[in-house]
Amino acid sequence: MEIFITAIRLAIRALLAYKARSLLTMLGIIIGIGAVIVMISVGRGANASIQEQINNLGSNMLMIYSGSSRSGGIRQGHGTKPTLRVKDAEAINRECGAVSHVTYVSSQTAQIVAGKKNWGTTVYGTTADYTLVRDWPVKDGEFISDRHMRSAASVVVVGQTVAENLFEPGQGIVGQTIRIKNFPFRIIGVLSAKGSSPRGKDQDDGAFVPYTTLSRKLAGRQLPGVVGFIGVSAQSKDLVSEAKREVEELLRQRHRILPGADDDFVVRTLDEYAVMADKTTGVMTLLLTAVAAISLMVGGIGIMNIMLVSVTERTREIGIRMAVGARSRDVLIQFLVEAMTMSIVGGILGTIMGIGVSELLGTVAGWKTIVSLDSILLACLFSGAVGVFFGFYPARKASRMDPIDALRYE
């Protein structure tokens, strides 16, 4: 232990003797470690943000999309072929025991006019259970009810983005009249803020009317009874898989899909979206970290270069140490500890820089970053490993010098 303490003391003395050179040598390690911490924190922050957005979609939610169509031999995305109907949603609600709430949605873009202001948005025709499936509370007023559905009432519930663009701050919104495609609608509620979806769409930029109203008045009875999306809420998180199985079996039966044939619908759970998002952000974090690790390699090469120069400059000193009784192992440890000290000090400074930059990105750029203890420990261990790996060859070269030749060196 005493030899290591002595070696650390000598290493610090050697680094302080050439402060500028030591700092410039450590710069590669500092930048590399800082970049690794920043990249990991940004990747984890992005993953946490996406997972939060997925959880905001709803509680124990299953999303059912209609099938895909083909155009010129090219298969379009899900939802391009109208295969889901209102009766499918009603059958799910009636026959699937693991399901608690069911809603369905049909949508179209429209211009909304309120006084002298107007705003282009998406109008959704849906049901009273929409807020229950989506776990989306109403901030002011009320949501669409079954009574509104039966009478195809001209009522609308607006999202926060629509409300902010059509009305002044502090102005009473509930009870106001707006026009959608020249039809007057009375605002009965304002939804709470929901934020962006995992695809980056502003969920608050929308207006919700009864499905029957959209179908009869706004859509002009185009494809009556057809919906583009069915949302299902399972009885509990443990029953999500069971609810998915029941829904798939029921829809295959209702759509008369033969065994082995492709489904004309798609059922997705939030867990599936979470796994896909985790894989995507994991690959992104890995790639960014690999790029940042290149800086560490460059910093390690810089340490090796300087240590080789140091060994050459101190050849006579090495010869004197060996002449007075120092063993090859002692010289090896001395230079190896010097390289490790340079790398670890650079790692500590790089860690401080990485944490600072991560916090700065979170404050200035608005990115969500997560600096975890394991990423800091990983960076510090890696910096020490770089010192050992790139410092071993110069240290080994110093320990194998012939004392007589070293003393003769000028």
Secondary structure, DSSP 4 states (H G I P E B T S, - for coil): -HHHHHHHHHHHHHHHHTHHHHHHHHHHHHHHHHHHHHHHHHHHHHHHHHHHHHHTT-SSEEEEEE---EETTEE--TTSS--EEHHHHHHHHHH-TTEEEEEEEEEEEEEEEETTEEEEEEEEEE-TTHHHHHT--EEEE----HHHHHHT--EEEE-HHHHHHHS-TT---TT-EEEETTEEEEEEEEEPP--B-TTS-BTTSEEEEEHHHIIIIISTTSSTTEESEEEEEESSGGGHHHHHHHHHHHHHHHTTPPTTSPPSEEEEEHHHHHHHHHHHHHHHHHHHHHHHHHHHHHHHHHHHHHHHHHHHHTHHHHHHHHHTT--HHHHHHHHHHHHHHHHHHHHHHHHHHHHHHHHHIIIII-------HHHHHHHHHHHHHHHHHHHHHHHHHHHT--HHHHHH--
